[in-house]
């Protein structure tokens, strides 16, 4: 029996990521950004394409617990990293306190920027369970919203922080 080794496709990168608590192997063109791999290869379309220049924050996800603009990071640089996207925020049918607060306080209107805002806010609340209003504004300064005027967004993050503290839970 004659066996021939399969040629290696050098146009594809294959890495392991930890996405929303699950280990995932993914194969993709090595020039793709984390944003593109999440949306196109893993079908996690909650993370939004915005400016693709790192100026709007719509593509923010958490990488190893830190907010990151996924349009600016090559996916190949994230091998072995823990990535959290908006799809992993809720626990089953129960909304995360951030999601519930955004719904209750009108923190989301058209909703396009909301996934990036929520993930950035989660990164803040994980690190700082009791941020001041000014600290919330500072942390979310890179997330642009054309609809809400930001007051409802900040109100929502404050409410979620209170809820999480009352529950004694990590964001």
N, C-alpha and C positions, 0 to 999 in steps of 0.2 A: 504494500500500500504506500503510495507516494503522497506525503503530506507537504504542503507548501505553507510556509508561514504567511499570515495575512500582513500586508503592508500597514504600517502605522500611518494614520491620517494626521499629518502634522498641521493641518488646517483646523483641527479641533483640539480644545483643551478639555480635560476631564478632571473634575475636582469633586471633593466632598464638602458640602456645606451643612450647617445645622440651622434649619429654617423652621421657626415657630416650634421649636422643641423636637423636631424630627430630623434625623440624618438623611441627607439627600445627595445622591450622586448625579451630577449633571455634566453633559457634554455640550460644548458650544464653541463658536469661533472665538479665538483668544483676544480679539480686539473689542469684544462686547463689554459694556458697562454692567455693573451689578443691576442697575435698573432694567436694562434690556434682558438680562438672564432671568430676573424675577418675573417679568411680564411675559416674555416670549417663550422661554424654555420651561418655566415652572408654572405658568398660567396663574400667577399671583398678580392680578391686574388692579388690585386696590392701590398699589403704589403708582402714582401718576407721573406721566411725562408732563413736564412744565416747560421751563425755558431751556433745559439741557445745558445750562451754563453755570449752574450753582447759585443762581440769583433769586429763585422764588421759593424754594423749600418744599415744593409739592412732592418731591421724590424721597423725602426723608424717611429713613428706616433706622433701627437700632442695630449697630454692629458691636458685638461684645459689650452691650449695654450703653453705648454712646451714640447719640444722634449723628447720622452721616448722610450726606447728600449722595444718593446712589447713582446719580447721573455723572458724578465726578470720579467714581472709583471703578477701576477695572475689576470685573468679577474674579478673574484669575488671582488677584491680590487678596481675595477673601477666603482662600482655601482654609478649611478648618474653623472658620469664624462662626460665632453664634449670631444669627440674623433674626430679628423680629420685624415682622411687617404688620400692617393693619389687620390682615386676616387672622393673625394669632392673638389679637388683643382681647376679644371676648372669650369667656370660658363657657363653651357650649352655647346654650340659648341665652345665658345671662350676659347682658352688656357689661363691659368694664365700666367702673365709675366715671372715667373720662368720657366714654361714649354716652352714658346716661346723662351726665351733666351737660354735654354739648346739646343733646336733644332737649333737655328741660329748659336751658337758658338761651336757646337760639344761637349757639356758638357756630352752627353750621347753616349756611343758606344754600348756595348752589352745590356745595359739598366737594368741589374739585380740590381745594387746598386742604380739606379736613384730614385725610389720612396722614399727610406730612406734619400737620399741626399736632395731631393726636400723638404720633410717635415721638415728636420732639418734646411734647409735654410729659409723656411717660418717662422719657430719659431724665427730664428735670426732676419729676416727683420720685423716681427711684433713688436719685442722688440726694435730693433735698425734700423731705416729706412736708416741710412747712415753709415754702418760699414766700417771700413778700410779694405784693402786687408788682413792685418795680422789678424784682428778680424774674417774675413770670414774663413780664414785657421784654426784659433783656434776653431771656432764653429763647423767646419766640420771635425775636427781631428779624431773623432770617426767613421767616415764613410769611409770604405775602398773601393777603386776602383782599379781593376786590369788592366783597359783599357786606361784611358785617361791621366795619369800623373798629374792630378789635375789642371793644368793651365787652361784648358777649363772650368772646373767646377767653379773655382774662377771667371774667366772672365764672365761666365754666371750669377752668383749671383750678381756681380757688375752691369751688364747690367740690370738685373731685378730690382735691387734697384733703379737705375736711372729712369727706366720706371715708377715704382711705385711712386717715389717722384714727377715726372713730372705730373702724374695723380692726385697726392694728395690722393692716395689710400693706404689703409692698405694691407699688403701682405696677 
